[in-house]
């Protein structure tokens, strides 16, 4: 019974560690994806802002 319990807890620990690592990597992937999207959006807005500003400088 005790050996059974120890084996079960070991398997459970391993599974929880593995799922935790999976969640962590998935979270990091989502974070990088969001950061990438935010960066692209920011650059796009910045470019539009520069395009709006350029004619003012030319005049």
Secondary structure, DSSP 4 states (H G I P E B T S, - for coil): -HHHHHHHHHHHHHHHHHHHHHHHHHHHHHHHHHHHHHHHHHHHHHHHHHHHHHHHHH-
